Structure formats: structure tokens, C-alpha cells
Amino acid sequence: MFSLPKKATIIEVGPRDGLQNEKKEVATADKLAFIDSLQVAGVKEMELTSFVSPKWVPQMADAKEIVGRSKRVGRQFVLAPNEKGAELALEARADSIAVFVGVSNSFNQKNINRSTQDAVKALQPVIEQLKQQNMFVRACISTAFYCPYEGKINSKDVQSLCAEFVSLGVDELSVADTVGQANPLECYELFTLLQEAFSNVLLTAHFHDTRKMALANIFAALQAGIDRFDTAAGGLGGCPFAPGATGNVATEDVVHMLDTLGIETGVDVKKVCEAVEKIAPHVSRPIESGMYRLYQNGQL
């Protein structure tokens, strides 16, 4: 008989990963209201924004203001894809920084115009500098299961990339099914492998719900010993470099499932739905999560 953890941590990525590729400009005040409502719902770890070039990602042009005006509740991440981004994040007094690299060379070439090894090499001095300043650093590992250009990813390649980041001193590995193609058996096998290899760092699972397998994959990850999950309220998000990939798994649906399994998260499903209600008018895609539909129908 398998065992499940008694507690799990929800890392809310809606304000950054969920909104970054949104075509409609979302006002800073609306982002802040969304963030505040998620904190009221009990979210203690959140990815707030990204320090990237406003020329390429105009939605994140207000990153400094978002960090400066958000309440300091728990651990709040900002994405810093390169040295310049890390400098700006530090200037804004961000307290935790995320970097990212895909396992797939093709994905990295499309995304950041670099190979996987060149991307890691470029991040090495950035991570070393951040760790010298005692910053919490999370490494986001994209395309850990499948790549839209290369297909199935070898789990040994995932382990190898994770090992490089661990050797640089990162505090957390967020391992992502970027295109939402993984199945529960694949999730169980990969996360079991990573748990055994990297017991000294935090391991987080990041699932997209492209094929409606994300909840099943989270259950498989739980069985493998994972108790940290990236989610986005309302199922917001997507990736422009992963054709066909839909949003992240919805926070409210994940919390509901964990609640029914007796796994404590400290997050209130109804209050998450209230946060979704605040951001829904400002995004172009409909909110289709199961729990949000029940909330709208007065059944929650």
C-alpha cells in the first residue's frame, strides 16, 4: 500500500506564468489585487513576476512595482532568466529568484536561442552570485518529459541537468511537464528517480493540463514522495514555445483534490475562486476549472 504525505505546499504561479503570455494588458492594480486575494486564500509561496525585457514581454514591464507593492507573505519568487534580470530583481529587493532551462536543446534554441549546455553555463555565475548573497534560488527544469520538437525526453538527461543545478547550489528544482503530455506512470518513475538522487534539495512538480492528465499526474507524484506543486489559479498560463500546450493545472482543483485526500495545504478553495473571479475579466481565455464552475453556480 502506498503512502501519501500529510501536508503539501502549493506554489502559486498565476501572477507570472499565468499572465506572462496574456495578450491583453493586465493593469498593475489588477495584478496586485489578484496577488493579494491569493495571499488571503492562504498561499504562502508565489511566483509574482518576471524581470525580462519589456520589449519581448510587455506584460511584465511592471515587475519592479509588483515586487515593491506586494505584501511580503512567505516566499515570493521572481523569474530572472539572465544576469541582467537578476540584477534588476536584486535592485527591486526580491527575496527569492527562479531561473530556467529546458532539458531539450531544440526547446532552448526556440526559447532563448541557446543550447542547454550554453544556457547552464551562462547561468552559473548568476547562481553563484545569488548564493553568495544568501538568496533562495529555484531552478525550473522545462520539457522534463516531452518536447514539442524532440518528443520523449530521456529521464537520465533530466537527472543530469538537475545534477548540474544542484552542484551550483540551488535550493529547489521545479520539474515541468511543459507540454502536458506526461502520463502518471512516467511521472511516478521520474520523480522517484529524482527523489532518490536529490534528497538534499526541494523537489517541486509543475504540470500543464493540456490532455487533462495533470491531477492524475499529481497523484502519481504524491505517491513518489513529492509534496510541492506549482499551480495557477484559474488554470491560467501556457507557453509560446510549446505549440498546443494549454494552461497550468488549476490551483483550486489541486487544492480540492488534496483536501479530499486528507492532505493539508492551508489554502482555501473558495477564496482561491474569489481571487480567480477578480482576474477573470482581465484575461482573454475563459476560466474552465471544475471548482471555479461550481463556485460560479453557487455550489461551493
PASEBA-1860 file (N, C-alpha, C; in nm, 3 decimals):
! residues 300
1> MFSLPKKA> 0.085/-0.119/0.000/0.000/0.000/0.000/0.089/0.125/0.000 ~ 0.063/0.216/-0.091/0.142/0.339/-0.097/0.102/0.433/0.016 ~ 0.190/0.526/0.047/0.160/0.627/0.149/0.161/0.764/0.084 ~ 0.081/0.854/0.140/0.073/0.991/0.090/0.118/1.087/0.199 ~ 0.172/1.202/0.163/0.214/1.298/0.266/0.094/1.356/0.341 ~ 0.118/1.401/0.462/0.010/1.462/0.540/-0.011/1.609/0.502 ~ 0.095/1.671/0.449/0.088/1.811/0.409/0.150/1.827/0.271 ~ 0.105/1.929/0.199/0.164/1.962/0.069/0.168/2.114/0.056
9> TIIEVGPR> 0.264/2.161/-0.022/0.280/2.305/-0.042/0.237/2.342/-0.184 ~ 0.154/2.443/-0.192/0.111/2.497/-0.320/0.197/2.619/-0.353 ~ 0.261/2.617/-0.470/0.336/2.733/-0.516/0.254/2.795/-0.629 ~ 0.195/2.907/-0.603/0.106/2.973/-0.700/0.189/3.046/-0.806 ~ 0.167/3.010/-0.934/0.245/3.072/-1.042/0.158/3.156/-1.135 ~ 0.031/3.175/-1.097/-0.059/3.250/-1.183/-0.016/3.392/-1.216 ~ 0.031/3.471/-1.118/0.066/3.609/-1.149/0.180/3.625/-1.249 ~ 0.269/3.526/-1.259/0.376/3.534/-1.358/0.351/3.438/-1.474
17> DGLQNEKK> 0.361/3.310/-1.448/0.345/3.211/-1.554/0.206/3.218/-1.615 ~ 0.108/3.249/-1.533/-0.029/3.256/-1.582/-0.059/3.375/-1.669 ~ 0.006/3.488/-1.640/-0.025/3.612/-1.710/0.079/3.653/-1.813 ~ 0.198/3.595/-1.808/0.309/3.645/-1.890/0.276/3.649/-2.038 ~ 0.206/3.547/-2.087/0.177/3.541/-2.230/0.036/3.589/-2.265 ~ -0.031/3.649/-2.166/-0.164/3.703/-2.190/-0.155/3.821/-2.287 ~ -0.233/3.816/-2.394/-0.226/3.920/-2.497/-0.287/4.051/-2.450 ~ -0.389/4.044/-2.369/-0.448/4.166/-2.315/-0.358/4.222/-2.205
25> EVATADKL> -0.335/4.352/-2.206/-0.255/4.412/-2.100/-0.335/4.413/-1.969 ~ -0.277/4.353/-1.867/-0.342/4.349/-1.736/-0.281/4.460/-1.652 ~ -0.366/4.548/-1.600/-0.318/4.662/-1.523/-0.247/4.617/-1.396 ~ -0.149/4.694/-1.354/-0.074/4.662/-1.233/-0.166/4.647/-1.113 ~ -0.262/4.735/-1.101/-0.356/4.731/-0.987/-0.434/4.600/-0.986 ~ -0.470/4.551/-1.104/-0.546/4.425/-1.112/-0.457/4.306/-1.076 ~ -0.330/4.311/-1.117/-0.236/4.205/-1.078/-0.218/4.204/-0.927 ~ -0.203/4.322/-0.869/-0.182/4.331/-0.724/-0.304/4.281/-0.647
33> AFIDSLQV> -0.423/4.313/-0.698/-0.546/4.264/-0.633/-0.554/4.112/-0.640 ~ -0.511/4.056/-0.751/-0.506/3.911/-0.770/-0.410/3.848/-0.671 ~ -0.290/3.905/-0.661/-0.188/3.855/-0.568/-0.237/3.863/-0.424 ~ -0.294/3.975/-0.389/-0.343/3.993/-0.252/-0.452/3.893/-0.219 ~ -0.543/3.869/-0.312/-0.652/3.774/-0.289/-0.600/3.631/-0.272 ~ -0.496/3.596/-0.346/-0.435/3.464/-0.333/-0.367/3.448/-0.198 ~ -0.306/3.555/-0.150/-0.245/3.550/-0.017/-0.352/3.537/0.090 ~ -0.465/3.606/0.072/-0.577/3.593/0.165/-0.629/3.449/0.165
41> AGVKEMEL> -0.619/3.382/0.051/-0.666/3.243/0.039/-0.573/3.145/0.110 ~ -0.456/3.193/0.154/-0.365/3.107/0.228/-0.239/3.067/0.154 ~ -0.219/3.121/0.034/-0.099/3.089/-0.044/0.023/3.154/0.021 ~ 0.123/3.073/0.051/0.243/3.123/0.119/0.366/3.127/0.028 ~ 0.357/3.062/-0.088/0.467/3.068/-0.185/0.406/3.104/-0.320 ~ 0.467/3.204/-0.385/0.407/3.254/-0.508/0.514/3.309/-0.602 ~ 0.493/3.286/-0.731/0.577/3.346/-0.834/0.508/3.474/-0.879 ~ 0.567/3.589/-0.843/0.500/3.717/-0.861/0.510/3.774/-1.002
49> TSFVSPKW> 0.631/3.768/-1.059/0.654/3.839/-1.184/0.784/3.791/-1.245 ~ 0.827/3.858/-1.353/0.950/3.819/-1.422/1.026/3.944/-1.465 ~ 1.156/3.944/-1.439/1.240/4.056/-1.480/1.302/4.023/-1.616 ~ 1.221/4.046/-1.718/1.263/4.023/-1.856/1.248/4.154/-1.933 ~ 1.300/4.158/-2.053/1.293/4.279/-2.133/1.147/4.313/-2.166 ~ 1.102/4.434/-2.133/0.965/4.475/-2.167/0.938/4.472/-2.317 ~ 1.047/4.480/-2.395/1.034/4.474/-2.541/0.979/4.339/-2.584 ~ 1.026/4.232/-2.516/0.985/4.097/-2.554/0.863/4.049/-2.475
57> VPQMADAK> 0.853/4.094/-2.349/0.739/4.052/-2.266/0.679/4.176/-2.199 ~ 0.601/4.253/-2.276/0.546/4.378/-2.221/0.457/4.359/-2.098 ~ 0.397/4.241/-2.086/0.309/4.214/-1.971/0.385/4.223/-1.839 ~ 0.516/4.201/-1.840/0.595/4.201/-1.718/0.673/4.332/-1.698 ~ 0.636/4.436/-1.770/0.707/4.564/-1.762/0.697/4.628/-1.624 ~ 0.597/4.589/-1.547/0.576/4.649/-1.414/0.635/4.564/-1.302 ~ 0.735/4.481/-1.334/0.790/4.386/-1.237/0.837/4.454/-1.109 ~ 0.911/4.563/-1.123/0.964/4.631/-1.005/0.851/4.679/-0.914
65> EIVGRSKR> 0.747/4.733/-0.973/0.633/4.782/-0.895/0.559/4.667/-0.828 ~ 0.544/4.557/-0.900/0.475/4.440/-0.843/0.549/4.391/-0.718 ~ 0.681/4.380/-0.727/0.759/4.335/-0.611/0.750/4.436/-0.498 ~ 0.762/4.563/-0.532/0.762/4.667/-0.429/0.630/4.683/-0.357 ~ 0.520/4.655/-0.425/0.388/4.680/-0.366/0.318/4.554/-0.315 ~ 0.375/4.437/-0.340/0.314/4.313/-0.291/0.349/4.293/-0.144 ~ 0.254/4.238/-0.069/0.280/4.208/0.071/0.382/4.095/0.082 ~ 0.473/4.107/0.177/0.575/4.004/0.196/0.517/3.891/0.280
73> VGRQFVLA> 0.456/3.796/0.214/0.395/3.682/0.280/0.468/3.556/0.236 ~ 0.535/3.490/0.327/0.605/3.366/0.293/0.716/3.390/0.191 ~ 0.732/3.296/0.099/0.838/3.305/-0.003/0.777/3.349/-0.136 ~ 0.831/3.455/-0.191/0.781/3.508/-0.317/0.893/3.506/-0.421 ~ 0.868/3.434/-0.530/0.967/3.420/-0.635/0.950/3.527/-0.742 ~ 1.060/3.561/-0.807/1.054/3.632/-0.933/1.143/3.556/-1.030 ~ 1.104/3.554/-1.156/1.184/3.486/-1.257/1.289/3.583/-1.311 ~ 1.414/3.538/-1.314/1.523/3.617/-1.369/1.599/3.529/-1.467
81> PNEKGAEL> 1.574/3.543/-1.596/1.630/3.448/-1.693/1.778/3.467/-1.724 ~ 1.837/3.578/-1.680/1.977/3.604/-1.712/2.037/3.700/-1.609 ~ 2.163/3.738/-1.632/2.235/3.822/-1.536/2.167/3.957/-1.518 ~ 2.123/4.018/-1.627/2.056/4.148/-1.618/1.927/4.136/-1.538 ~ 1.851/4.031/-1.563/1.728/4.010/-1.488/1.754/3.994/-1.340 ~ 1.860/3.920/-1.306/1.895/3.900/-1.165/1.934/4.032/-1.100 ~ 2.008/4.116/-1.172/2.047/4.248/-1.118/1.923/4.332/-1.088 ~ 1.829/4.333/-1.182/1.707/4.411/-1.162/1.624/4.356/-1.047
89> ALEARADS> 1.620/4.224/-1.034/1.545/4.161/-0.925/1.604/4.199/-0.790 ~ 1.737/4.198/-0.782/1.804/4.236/-0.657/1.779/4.383/-0.625 ~ 1.783/4.467/-0.726/1.756/4.610/-0.705/1.614/4.632/-0.653 ~ 1.522/4.548/-0.697/1.382/4.558/-0.654/1.360/4.495/-0.517 ~ 1.465/4.437/-0.460/1.461/4.373/-0.328/1.375/4.247/-0.328 ~ 1.381/4.173/-0.436/1.317/4.041/-0.440/1.391/3.949/-0.343 ~ 1.318/3.856/-0.280/1.384/3.771/-0.180/1.411/3.629/-0.227 ~ 1.351/3.588/-0.340/1.375/3.455/-0.393/1.371/3.464/-0.546
97> IAVFVGVS> 1.466/3.397/-0.611/1.478/3.412/-0.756/1.475/3.276/-0.825 ~ 1.403/3.271/-0.936/1.394/3.149/-1.016/1.467/3.170/-1.149 ~ 1.538/3.067/-1.192/1.600/3.064/-1.324/1.542/2.944/-1.398 ~ 1.562/2.939/-1.529/1.503/2.825/-1.601/1.589/2.782/-1.719 ~ 1.583/2.652/-1.747/1.646/2.592/-1.864/1.564/2.468/-1.901 ~ 1.547/2.445/-2.030/1.481/2.324/-2.075/1.581/2.210/-2.089 ~ 1.535/2.089/-2.072/1.621/1.973/-2.096/1.649/1.962/-2.246 ~ 1.549/1.993/-2.326/1.557/1.983/-2.471/1.639/2.096/-2.533
105> NSFNQKNI> 1.739/2.061/-2.614/1.816/2.160/-2.686/1.730/2.240/-2.782 ~ 1.642/2.172/-2.853/1.556/2.239/-2.950/1.466/2.342/-2.883 ~ 1.411/2.305/-2.768/1.324/2.397/-2.695/1.402/2.521/-2.652 ~ 1.523/2.501/-2.602/1.605/2.615/-2.559/1.642/2.705/-2.676 ~ 1.672/2.645/-2.791/1.706/2.726/-2.908/1.588/2.813/-2.949 ~ 1.467/2.755/-2.944/1.347/2.832/-2.980/1.316/2.940/-2.875 ~ 1.343/2.908/-2.750/1.303/2.994/-2.638/1.406/3.103/-2.609 ~ 1.533/3.063/-2.593/1.637/3.158/-2.552/1.755/3.162/-2.648
113> NRSTQDAV> 1.742/3.094/-2.762/1.846/3.096/-2.866/1.980/3.044/-2.816 ~ 1.975/2.943/-2.729/2.097/2.881/-2.677/2.075/2.732/-2.661 ~ 2.183/2.656/-2.663/2.174/2.514/-2.633/2.155/2.497/-2.482 ~ 2.120/2.377/-2.442/2.103/2.351/-2.298/2.232/2.378/-2.222 ~ 2.344/2.328/-2.271/2.471/2.346/-2.200/2.514/2.492/-2.198 ~ 2.493/2.565/-2.307/2.529/2.707/-2.309/2.441/2.786/-2.211 ~ 2.315/2.745/-2.199/2.224/2.813/-2.107/2.268/2.793/-1.962 ~ 2.305/2.669/-1.929/2.352/2.641/-1.792/2.482/2.717/-1.764
121> KALQPVIE> 2.571/2.717/-1.862/2.699/2.787/-1.845/2.677/2.936/-1.820 ~ 2.580/2.996/-1.890/2.552/3.138/-1.872/2.491/3.166/-1.734 ~ 2.417/3.069/-1.682/2.353/3.089/-1.552/2.447/3.064/-1.434 ~ 2.555/2.993/-1.457/2.645/2.958/-1.347/2.691/3.078/-1.265 ~ 2.746/3.185/-1.326/2.789/3.299/-1.244/2.672/3.371/-1.178 ~ 2.555/3.367/-1.242/2.437/3.430/-1.184/2.398/3.359/-1.054 ~ 2.390/3.227/-1.061/2.353/3.149/-0.942/2.458/3.164/-0.833 ~ 2.585/3.160/-0.871/2.692/3.174/-0.771/2.684/3.308/-0.700
129> QLKQQNMF> 2.656/3.414/-0.775/2.642/3.547/-0.714/2.522/3.552/-0.619 ~ 2.411/3.494/-0.662/2.291/3.495/-0.578/2.314/3.417/-0.449 ~ 2.381/3.303/-0.460/2.406/3.223/-0.341/2.504/3.292/-0.247 ~ 2.598/3.368/-0.302/2.690/3.445/-0.217/2.614/3.547/-0.133 ~ 2.499/3.590/-0.185/2.415/3.687/-0.113/2.304/3.617/-0.035 ~ 2.317/3.487/-0.018/2.222/3.407/0.060/2.080/3.413/0.006 ~ 2.067/3.424/-0.125/1.934/3.424/-0.187/1.884/3.281/-0.205 ~ 1.754/3.264/-0.195/1.690/3.137/-0.227/1.679/3.128/-0.379
137> VRACISTA> 1.730/3.020/-0.437/1.729/3.005/-0.583/1.656/2.878/-0.622 ~ 1.560/2.893/-0.709/1.488/2.778/-0.764/1.526/2.764/-0.911 ~ 1.552/2.640/-0.953/1.581/2.613/-1.094/1.460/2.544/-1.156 ~ 1.405/2.605/-1.258/1.289/2.549/-1.327/1.338/2.467/-1.446 ~ 1.305/2.340/-1.445/1.352/2.246/-1.547/1.237/2.220/-1.644 ~ 1.241/2.285/-1.761/1.134/2.271/-1.860/1.152/2.145/-1.943 ~ 1.047/2.106/-2.011/1.046/1.988/-2.101/1.112/1.866/-2.037 ~ 1.072/1.834/-1.916/1.132/1.722/-1.844/1.074/1.586/-1.887
145> FYCPYEGK> 0.963/1.589/-1.959/0.900/1.464/-2.003/0.893/1.454/-2.156 ~ 0.841/1.559/-2.217/0.829/1.563/-2.363/0.865/1.702/-2.413 ~ 0.910/1.707/-2.538/0.940/1.832/-2.606/0.857/1.838/-2.733 ~ 0.801/1.955/-2.767/0.721/1.963/-2.891/0.804/1.943/-3.016 ~ 0.936/1.952/-3.005/1.024/1.938/-3.122/1.102/1.807/-3.122 ~ 1.131/1.753/-3.005/1.214/1.633/-2.995/1.140/1.510/-2.946 ~ 1.017/1.528/-2.899/0.941/1.414/-2.849/0.981/1.375/-2.707 ~ 0.981/1.244/-2.679/1.007/1.193/-2.544/1.148/1.229/-2.499
153> INSKDVQS> 1.157/1.277/-2.375/1.286/1.314/-2.316/1.338/1.200/-2.229 ~ 1.465/1.170/-2.241/1.527/1.064/-2.162/1.540/1.109/-2.017 ~ 1.492/1.028/-1.923/1.494/1.066/-1.781/1.637/1.087/-1.730 ~ 1.733/1.019/-1.790/1.873/1.038/-1.749/1.922/1.178/-1.785 ~ 1.870/1.233/-1.895/1.906/1.370/-1.932/1.847/1.470/-1.832 ~ 1.728/1.441/-1.784/1.666/1.525/-1.681/1.750/1.520/-1.554 ~ 1.786/1.401/-1.512/1.867/1.384/-1.392/2.001/1.456/-1.405 ~ 2.061/1.447/-1.523/2.191/1.512/-1.546/2.180/1.663/-1.535
161> LCAEFVSL> 2.077/1.721/-1.595/2.058/1.867/-1.587/2.030/1.910/-1.443 ~ 1.946/1.834/-1.374/1.919/1.864/-1.233/2.048/1.859/-1.150 ~ 2.131/1.761/-1.178/2.257/1.746/-1.104/2.347/1.867/-1.123 ~ 2.348/1.923/-1.244/2.429/2.042/-1.268/2.382/2.158/-1.183 ~ 2.251/2.176/-1.174/2.198/2.285/-1.093/2.222/2.262/-0.944 ~ 2.207/2.138/-0.901/2.233/2.106/-0.760/2.379/2.135/-0.726 ~ 2.469/2.104/-0.818/2.612/2.130/-0.793/2.641/2.279/-0.783 ~ 2.554/2.362/-0.842/2.570/2.507/-0.834/2.509/2.563/-0.707
169> GVDELSVA> 2.438/2.479/-0.632/2.386/2.522/-0.502/2.243/2.568/-0.499 ~ 2.163/2.535/-0.602/2.023/2.578/-0.598/1.950/2.513/-0.482 ~ 1.846/2.578/-0.436/1.770/2.529/-0.321/1.652/2.442/-0.362 ~ 1.607/2.459/-0.487/1.485/2.390/-0.530/1.493/2.359/-0.678 ~ 1.437/2.245/-0.715/1.420/2.207/-0.854/1.270/2.197/-0.882 ~ 1.222/2.276/-0.976/1.084/2.266/-1.020/1.084/2.197/-1.156 ~ 1.032/2.075/-1.161/1.045/1.989/-1.278/0.911/1.988/-1.353 ~ 0.915/2.029/-1.480/0.791/2.060/-1.550/0.758/1.968/-1.667
177> DTVGQANP> 0.629/1.932/-1.674/0.571/1.871/-1.793/0.517/1.986/-1.878 ~ 0.607/2.052/-1.949/0.577/2.179/-2.015/0.466/2.168/-2.119 ~ 0.459/2.056/-2.190/0.357/2.043/-2.294/0.235/1.964/-2.248 ~ 0.236/1.918/-2.123/0.121/1.847/-2.070/0.095/1.714/-2.137 ~ 0.202/1.640/-2.165/0.189/1.513/-2.236/0.223/1.392/-2.150 ~ 0.278/1.413/-2.032/0.319/1.302/-1.947/0.199/1.223/-1.895 ~ 0.224/1.094/-1.863/0.120/1.013/-1.800/0.163/0.980/-1.657 ~ 0.072/0.930/-1.574/0.104/0.906/-1.433/0.221/0.812/-1.409
185> LECYELFT> 0.233/0.707/-1.490/0.344/0.614/-1.471/0.478/0.684/-1.496 ~ 0.485/0.765/-1.601/0.606/0.840/-1.631/0.640/0.937/-1.518 ~ 0.537/0.998/-1.461/0.559/1.092/-1.350/0.611/1.019/-1.227 ~ 0.549/0.907/-1.196/0.594/0.830/-1.080/0.739/0.787/-1.097 ~ 0.774/0.738/-1.214/0.909/0.688/-1.237/1.013/0.799/-1.231 ~ 0.986/0.913/-1.295/1.084/1.022/-1.296/1.101/1.082/-1.157 ~ 0.991/1.108/-1.089/1.004/1.171/-0.958/1.061/1.076/-0.853 ~ 1.038/0.947/-0.869/1.104/0.850/-0.781/1.255/0.856/-0.802
193> LLQEAFSN> 1.296/0.861/-0.928/1.438/0.871/-0.963/1.500/0.998/-0.904 ~ 1.431/1.110/-0.920/1.484/1.238/-0.871/1.485/1.246/-0.719 ~ 1.384/1.188/-0.655/1.381/1.184/-0.509/1.502/1.110/-0.454 ~ 1.534/1.000/-0.516/1.648/0.920/-0.470/1.780/0.991/-0.496 ~ 1.788/1.066/-0.605/1.914/1.131/-0.643/1.937/1.263/-0.571 ~ 1.830/1.334/-0.536/1.846/1.470/-0.484/1.764/1.491/-0.356 ~ 1.796/1.416/-0.256/1.723/1.426/-0.129/1.757/1.552/-0.052 ~ 1.861/1.624/-0.095/1.907/1.741/-0.021/1.851/1.872/-0.075
201> VLLTAHFH> 1.763/1.867/-0.176/1.701/1.989/-0.228/1.549/1.970/-0.231 ~ 1.477/2.082/-0.236/1.333/2.075/-0.252/1.299/2.034/-0.395 ~ 1.206/1.941/-0.407/1.161/1.897/-0.539/1.015/1.935/-0.558 ~ 0.987/2.003/-0.668/0.852/2.051/-0.697/0.810/2.000/-0.834 ~ 0.683/1.963/-0.847/0.628/1.917/-0.975/0.544/2.027/-1.037 ~ 0.560/2.044/-1.166/0.491/2.151/-1.240/0.421/2.088/-1.360 ~ 0.288/2.087/-1.358/0.213/2.020/-1.464/0.123/2.116/-1.540 ~ 0.119/2.097/-1.672/0.021/2.164/-1.756/-0.091/2.064/-1.787
209> DTRKMALA> -0.209/2.118/-1.811/-0.327/2.030/-1.820/-0.376/2.012/-1.963 ~ -0.284/2.010/-2.057/-0.318/2.003/-2.199/-0.408/1.886/-2.232 ~ -0.378/1.770/-2.177/-0.455/1.648/-2.206/-0.539/1.604/-2.085 ~ -0.563/1.697/-1.994/-0.645/1.672/-1.875/-0.590/1.557/-1.790 ~ -0.458/1.548/-1.783/-0.392/1.443/-1.704/-0.324/1.499/-1.581 ~ -0.330/1.631/-1.561/-0.249/1.693/-1.456/-0.283/1.642/-1.316 ~ -0.411/1.629/-1.283/-0.447/1.581/-1.149/-0.401/1.438/-1.127 ~ -0.415/1.353/-1.229/-0.367/1.215/-1.219/-0.215/1.213/-1.201
217> NIFAALQA> -0.147/1.303/-1.272/-0.001/1.310/-1.261/0.042/1.360/-1.123 ~ -0.034/1.452/-1.067/-0.004/1.498/-0.931/-0.021/1.384/-0.831 ~ -0.125/1.305/-0.849/-0.144/1.190/-0.759/-0.027/1.093/-0.769 ~ 0.021/1.071/-0.891/0.137/0.983/-0.909/0.261/1.043/-0.844 ~ 0.277/1.174/-0.856/0.392/1.240/-0.793/0.383/1.231/-0.641 ~ 0.263/1.242/-0.587/0.244/1.226/-0.443/0.291/1.088/-0.399 ~ 0.258/0.987/-0.476/0.299/0.851/-0.443/0.451/0.835/-0.448 ~ 0.515/0.918/-0.531/0.661/0.914/-0.541/0.729/0.996/-0.432
225> GIDRFDTA> 0.646/1.060/-0.346/0.703/1.134/-0.235/0.710/1.285/-0.254 ~ 0.657/1.336/-0.366/0.658/1.480/-0.391/0.546/1.546/-0.312 ~ 0.579/1.659/-0.247/0.476/1.730/-0.169/0.477/1.880/-0.198 ~ 0.532/1.918/-0.314/0.531/2.057/-0.357/0.483/2.063/-0.502 ~ 0.388/2.154/-0.531/0.330/2.159/-0.663/0.309/2.303/-0.709 ~ 0.357/2.332/-0.831/0.328/2.460/-0.895/0.188/2.452/-0.954 ~ 0.106/2.551/-0.927/-0.029/2.557/-0.982/-0.062/2.702/-1.015 ~ -0.163/2.722/-1.098/-0.206/2.858/-1.133/-0.356/2.871/-1.113
233> AGGLGGCP> -0.396/2.967/-1.034/-0.538/2.990/-1.011/-0.609/3.009/-1.144 ~ -0.721/2.941/-1.160/-0.797/2.951/-1.284/-0.739/2.870/-1.398 ~ -0.629/2.799/-1.374/-0.565/2.724/-1.482/-0.502/2.815/-1.586 ~ -0.462/2.935/-1.544/-0.403/3.032/-1.636/-0.267/2.985/-1.686 ~ -0.227/3.037/-1.802/-0.092/3.011/-1.849/-0.086/2.943/-1.983 ~ 0.035/2.906/-2.021/0.063/2.847/-2.150/0.206/2.880/-2.186 ~ 0.255/2.829/-2.294/0.393/2.854/-2.334/0.399/2.879/-2.485 ~ 0.447/2.996/-2.529/0.451/3.026/-2.672/0.548/2.937/-2.750
241> FAPGATGN> 0.641/2.873/-2.677/0.740/2.788/-2.744/0.705/2.640/-2.733 ~ 0.584/2.613/-2.685/0.535/2.475/-2.677/0.399/2.469/-2.746 ~ 0.398/2.455/-2.877/0.271/2.457/-2.953/0.169/2.359/-2.899 ~ 0.049/2.410/-2.876/-0.060/2.325/-2.828/-0.072/2.315/-2.678 ~ 0.031/2.358/-2.604/0.026/2.348/-2.458/-0.075/2.447/-2.402 ~ -0.160/2.400/-2.315/-0.259/2.487/-2.253/-0.206/2.533/-2.117 ~ -0.297/2.583/-2.034/-0.256/2.642/-1.907/-0.205/2.543/-1.804 ~ -0.158/2.600/-1.694/-0.115/2.521/-1.580/-0.235/2.454/-1.515
249> VATEDVVH> -0.209/2.351/-1.438/-0.317/2.290/-1.362/-0.373/2.393/-1.264 ~ -0.505/2.395/-1.248/-0.572/2.498/-1.170/-0.551/2.478/-1.019 ~ -0.511/2.584/-0.953/-0.487/2.578/-0.809/-0.608/2.525/-0.734 ~ -0.726/2.578/-0.769/-0.847/2.540/-0.695/-0.879/2.392/-0.710 ~ -0.852/2.335/-0.827/-0.878/2.193/-0.849/-0.778/2.106/-0.773 ~ -0.651/2.150/-0.771/-0.549/2.074/-0.699/-0.576/2.077/-0.548 ~ -0.608/2.194/-0.496/-0.634/2.204/-0.352/-0.754/2.120/-0.314 ~ -0.858/2.121/-0.397/-0.976/2.039/-0.369/-0.939/1.891/-0.365
257> MLDTLGIE> -0.862/1.845/-0.462/-0.822/1.705/-0.463/-0.742/1.670/-0.338 ~ -0.647/1.755/-0.303/-0.565/1.729/-0.184/-0.651/1.730/-0.058 ~ -0.746/1.822/-0.052/-0.839/1.826/0.063/-0.911/1.693/0.078 ~ -0.961/1.640/-0.034/-1.038/1.514/-0.027/-0.949/1.396/0.009 ~ -0.819/1.410/-0.014/-0.724/1.304/0.022/-0.673/1.318/0.165 ~ -0.720/1.423/0.233/-0.675/1.446/0.370/-0.536/1.505/0.379 ~ -0.493/1.571/0.271/-0.360/1.633/0.269/-0.377/1.783/0.291 ~ -0.316/1.832/0.395/-0.332/1.972/0.435/-0.246/2.065/0.349
265> TGVDVKKV> -0.307/2.174/0.301/-0.233/2.275/0.223/-0.238/2.413/0.287 ~ -0.336/2.437/0.372/-0.352/2.570/0.430/-0.417/2.669/0.334 ~ -0.461/2.620/0.218/-0.521/2.707/0.116/-0.671/2.680/0.108 ~ -0.749/2.787/0.101/-0.895/2.780/0.099/-0.945/2.782/-0.046 ~ -1.012/2.676/-0.089/-1.057/2.664/-0.228/-1.151/2.777/-0.267 ~ -1.247/2.806/-0.183/-1.344/2.911/-0.217/-1.276/3.047/-0.232 ~ -1.180/3.075/-0.145/-1.110/3.204/-0.154/-1.020/3.210/-0.277 ~ -0.967/3.096/-0.320/-0.892/3.094/-0.447/-0.986/3.129/-0.561
273> CEAVEKIA> -1.106/3.073/-0.558/-1.205/3.105/-0.662/-1.243/3.252/-0.660 ~ -1.244/3.312/-0.542/-1.271/3.455/-0.533/-1.158/3.535/-0.598 ~ -1.035/3.486/-0.584/-0.921/3.550/-0.650/-0.933/3.536/-0.801 ~ -0.974/3.417/-0.846/-0.993/3.394/-0.990/-1.099/3.489/-1.045 ~ -1.203/3.508/-0.968/-1.312/3.597/-1.011/-1.261/3.739/-1.035 ~ -1.160/3.779/-0.960/-1.105/3.914/-0.976/-1.022/3.928/-1.103 ~ -0.952/3.823/-1.140/-0.863/3.832/-1.257/-0.935/3.792/-1.386 ~ -1.042/3.713/-1.375/-1.110/3.659/-1.494/-1.150/3.765/-1.597
281> PHVSRPIE> -1.202/3.882/-1.555/-1.243/3.982/-1.656/-1.126/4.042/-1.733 ~ -1.004/4.020/-1.685/-0.887/4.085/-1.744/-0.803/3.994/-1.830 ~ -0.849/3.869/-1.850/-0.774/3.776/-1.935/-0.861/3.736/-2.054 ~ -0.794/3.693/-2.160/-0.865/3.667/-2.285/-0.925/3.527/-2.294 ~ -0.875/3.435/-2.213/-0.925/3.298/-2.223/-1.027/3.270/-2.113 ~ -1.126/3.186/-2.139/-1.225/3.153/-2.036/-1.163/3.068/-1.926 ~ -1.218/3.082/-1.806/-1.174/3.000/-1.692/-1.259/2.874/-1.692 ~ -1.194/2.758/-1.703/-1.269/2.634/-1.721/-1.244/2.532/-1.611
289> SGMYRLYQ> -1.185/2.571/-1.500/-1.158/2.473/-1.394/-1.288/2.424/-1.332 ~ -1.285/2.301/-1.285/-1.405/2.240/-1.228/-1.456/2.313/-1.106 ~ -1.367/2.346/-1.014/-1.410/2.410/-0.889/-1.458/2.552/-0.913 ~ -1.402/2.621/-1.011/-1.449/2.757/-1.039/-1.589/2.754/-1.098 ~ -1.618/2.654/-1.181/-1.755/2.640/-1.234/-1.854/2.616/-1.121 ~ -1.816/2.531/-1.027/-1.906/2.508/-0.912/-1.925/2.636/-0.833 ~ -1.816/2.709/-0.815/-1.824/2.838/-0.742/-1.920/2.933/-0.811 ~ -1.910/2.943/-0.944/-1.998/3.033/-1.018/-2.144/2.991/-1.009
297> NGQL> -2.166/2.860/-0.997/-2.303/2.809/-0.988/-2.357/2.807/-0.846 ~ -2.280/2.861/-0.753/-2.325/2.867/-0.614/-2.321/2.732/-0.544 ~ -2.240/2.639/-0.595/-2.234/2.505/-0.537/-2.112/2.481/-0.450 ~ -2.037/2.586/-0.425/-1.915/2.572/-0.346/-1.928/2.651/-0.216
END
